[in-house]
Amino acid sequence: MVRSAKNVLGQRILKRQRQRQVLTADRDEAAGSHHQPCDDSAAGEVTAHYSQSVHLPAWDSICECIPLGSRILDVGCGAAQFAHLLMDRKIPGAYVGFDLSPAAVEIATLRLPGSRVELADARTTDLFSSVDYDIVVFAEVLAHLVDDVPVLKRVPREKHILATVPGFESASHLRSFQNTGEVLDRYRCQFSSLEISEHHTGGANGSGDTFFLLNGVR
């Protein structure tokens, strides 16, 4: 009986490890994106509770810009950490998320019962035009896309966009930005109006990594 219980527990642990490995592999092979292989801690990061994520300050900044009751389209929703935060704060009036990782979509579907989560590629999906939404979110997405500007062009005019881009280099980033001017130079032509604010993961004293929040209208 004890041996049987140990076998079941071992199988569950192995299944969880494989799920994390698949999630990492899906991310690495994402069409139009670039990722370096992740170690076990990185795999755990994408499946951990949002309160344990290094991205929480960026997600907090996005949440502050979303009016309660907004209909949200979440691009590259991953394992739904950000979406879980949205739901806990009761922000969305409606939510649709998509990602091109099957493992991430599976986890997101479990975390968001009753919400719509789909397997889709931002370069080809029709969700930008077929879904009713007020705000489209690119949380920690654009820096990983080769086709970041073409993807932004797929968002219909007059839609509200919230996005974050890094102010620090990382092996998983295709690009990073030194200041708001560099962010404007790359993205302002895709917006009819755009505000960019600088934030720090370490708090108000300027410590920690820098990220930039794009808040604009196509």
HELIX and SHEET records of a PDB file:
HELIX    1   1 VAL A    2  ASP A   28  1                                  27    
HELIX    2   2 ASP A   40  THR A   47  1                                   8    
HELIX    3   3 TYR A   50  GLN A   52  5                                   3    
HELIX    4   4 LEU A   56  CYS A   63  1                                   8    
HELIX    5   5 GLN A   81  ASP A   88  1                                   8    
HELIX    6   6 PRO A  102  ARG A  111  1                                  10    
HELIX    7   7 LEU A  127  SER A  130  1                                   4    
HELIX    8   8 LEU A  142  HIS A  144  5                                   3    
HELIX    9   9 ASP A  148  LYS A  153  1                                   6    
HELIX   10  10 THR A  180  TYR A  187  1                                   8    
HELIX   11  11 ARG A  188  GLN A  190  5                                   3    
SHEET    1   A 7 ARG A 116  LEU A 119  0                                        
SHEET    2   A 7 PRO A  92  ASP A  99  1                                        
SHEET    3   A 7 SER A  70  VAL A  75  1                                        
SHEET    4   A 7 ILE A 135  PHE A 138  1                                        
SHEET    5   A 7 HIS A 160  PRO A 166  1                                        
SHEET    6   A 7 THR A 210  VAL A 217 -1                                        
SHEET    7   A 7 SER A 193  HIS A 200 -1                                        
END                                                                             
